[in-house]
Amino acid sequence: MNGSLPAEYFDALYATAADPWGFATRWYEQRKYACALAALPCARYRRGYEPGCSIGVFTEQLAARCDRLLATDMAQAPLRAARDRLARLAHVEVQRRAVPQDWPSGSFDLLVISELGYYLDPADLQRLWAAATAALEPGGTLLAVHWRHPVADYPQTGDDVHAALAAAPGLGRLVEHVEEDFRLEVYLRTPPAVRSIAAQTGLR
Ligand SMILES: C[S@@+](CC[C@H](N)C(=O)[O-])C[C@H]1O[C@@H](n2cnc3c(N)ncnc32)[C@H](O)[C@@H]1O
């Protein structure tokens, strides 16, 4: 049986609150988004993808770094809010999709898996990392950031999600930032071998 949380779980959650995690209001989230954006190794990306975009708060900030950005979610209610929030950004496309089964076509130089992986069971999570790795351009950036504390309903913890990511082939870690509450990592699609930002930009 598939143990990943279904769309109905999130539909019910969004029926109780438009922004259940306080993405638009909590300092915790604002600070975490700032950490995540600061960790991205490239100033600009040509084509980014954020599955599980919710109401599009992080999407809006990612959009400032991307020429084109795809944002998807499997729940309907947050997508309406995301479309409203992002309507003036013509380079951002919002679609209803579930991962890993409905992964979009084409390649990306930025993938953002933020507060999403722990909703999947281990088999679906492994499929997610495989799909993400296959869709990343050589040297492309995969940003993963997750809450670390156990949540009763969730099939996995954030640390489980990042342990599975560390074991996924075809990726090398560039950034690791761990706090009591969240783990934030940036991986690059290998080959080529991972090089530091100073090395990439000719500083050393
Ligand atoms: C906690 S929010 C994360 C929002 C955003 N990525 C951020 O960090 O600000 C998780 C979102 O993922 C969506 N979601 C959960 N499982 C999903 C799946 N298998 N496929 C697509 N979206 C999913 C939920 O509907 C919810 O809106």
The ligand as an SDF file (V2000), in Angstrom:
LIG
                    3D

 27 29  0  0  0  0  0  0  0  0999 V2000
    4.5750   22.5160    3.6450 C   0  0  0  0  0  0  0  0  0  0  0  0
    4.0390   22.9990    2.0480 S   0  0  0  0  0  0  0  0  0  0  0  0
    5.5820   23.5560    1.3050 C   0  0  0  0  0  0  0  0  0  0  0  0
    5.4450   24.8350    0.4970 C   0  0  0  0  0  0  0  0  0  0  0  0
    6.7020   25.3900   -0.1230 C   0  0  0  0  0  0  0  0  0  0  0  0
    7.4740   24.4070   -0.8320 N   0  0  0  0  0  0  0  0  0  0  0  0
    7.5340   26.1190    0.9190 C   0  0  0  0  0  0  0  0  0  0  0  0
    8.5260   25.5710    1.3920 O   0  0  0  0  0  0  0  0  0  0  0  0
    7.1870   27.2700    1.2360 O   0  0  0  0  0  0  0  0  0  0  0  0
    3.8410   21.4280    1.2680 C   0  0  0  0  0  0  0  0  0  0  0  0
    2.9500   21.4380    0.0410 C   0  0  0  0  0  0  0  0  0  0  0  0
    3.2190   20.2390   -0.6910 O   0  0  0  0  0  0  0  0  0  0  0  0
    2.0230   19.7640   -1.2440 C   0  0  0  0  0  0  0  0  0  0  0  0
    2.2300   18.3260   -1.4840 N   0  0  0  0  0  0  0  0  0  0  0  0
    2.3040   17.3400   -0.5580 C   0  0  0  0  0  0  0  0  0  0  0  0
    2.5620   16.1600   -1.1480 N   0  0  0  0  0  0  0  0  0  0  0  0
    2.6510   16.4120   -2.4770 C   0  0  0  0  0  0  0  0  0  0  0  0
    2.9070   15.6090   -3.6000 C   0  0  0  0  0  0  0  0  0  0  0  0
    3.1140   14.2770   -3.4830 N   0  0  0  0  0  0  0  0  0  0  0  0
    2.9300   16.1940   -4.8310 N   0  0  0  0  0  0  0  0  0  0  0  0
    2.7190   17.5270   -4.9580 C   0  0  0  0  0  0  0  0  0  0  0  0
    2.4630   18.3550   -3.9190 N   0  0  0  0  0  0  0  0  0  0  0  0
    2.4400   17.7970   -2.6920 C   0  0  0  0  0  0  0  0  0  0  0  0
    0.9570   20.1080   -0.2440 C   0  0  0  0  0  0  0  0  0  0  0  0
   -0.3140   20.2170   -0.8470 O   0  0  0  0  0  0  0  0  0  0  0  0
    1.4600   21.4480    0.3220 C   0  0  0  0  0  0  0  0  0  0  0  0
    0.8550   22.5300   -0.3290 O   0  0  0  0  0  0  0  0  0  0  0  0
  1  2  1  0
  2  3  1  0
  2 10  1  0
  3  4  1  0
  4  5  1  0
  5  6  1  0
  5  7  1  0
  7  8  2  0
  7  9  1  0
 10 11  1  0
 11 12  1  0
 11 26  1  0
 12 13  1  0
 13 14  1  0
 13 24  1  0
 14 15  1  0
 14 23  1  0
 15 16  2  0
 16 17  1  0
 17 18  1  0
 17 23  2  0
 18 19  1  0
 18 20  2  0
 20 21  1  0
 21 22  2  0
 22 23  1  0
 24 25  1  0
 24 26  1  0
 26 27  1  0
M  CHG  2   2   1   9  -1
M  END
$$$$
